[in-house]
Amino acid sequence: MRVAWARARDSGHAEELYRVSVSAELISKVTDAVHAEILEWQSRALDEVSAIVSCDELRVKLREEGPVRNKAV
């Protein structure tokens, strides 16, 4: 029950933050598809030095009032 609540919460978060509708089922399918890779990544040996990438925006292509244009969200 707790997992279902979290996925419903994530669905609402995506809609609020990115203005896209994502079903809890889609979040569940994506989570299940990448779960094994995430566990493998979390248990990997770390390099002595790691690069850090910081992003303060996400660039997307949106169609608003006619033409498609790039927009930072």
C-alpha positions, -999 to 999 in steps of 0.1 A, spaced: 0 0 0 29 24 8 45 18 -26 12 26 -44 9 58 -24 44 69 -32 39 62 -70 6 82 -69 25 110 -51 52 109 -78 26 111 -105 12 143 -89 47 157 -85 54 152 -122 22 170 -131 28 198 -107 65 203 -116 65 195 -154 29 199 -163 27 164 -177 3 137 -168 20 104 -158 1 75 -145 11 56 -114 12 25 -136 38 41 -159 59 51 -130 57 15 -117 67 0 -150 97 23 -154 108 18 -118 105 -20 -122 125 -19 -155 155 0 -140 155 -13 -104 182 -40 -110 204 -14 -128 200 11 -99 210 -16 -74 241 -24 -94 250 12 -98 246 18 -61 270 -10 -52 297 -1 -77 333 8 -66 338 46 -66 366 63 -84 390 84 -65 378 115 -83 343 119 -96 330 146 -120 301 167 -108 276 180 -132 251 206 -121 220 216 -142 197 244 -133 172 239 -161 158 213 -183 155 222 -220 124 208 -238 107 213 -271 71 225 -266 44 235 -290 27 265 -276 4 287 -297 17 273 -330 53 266 -337 75 242 -317 102 260 -296 128 253 -271 120 262 -235 138 260 -202 117 244 -174 
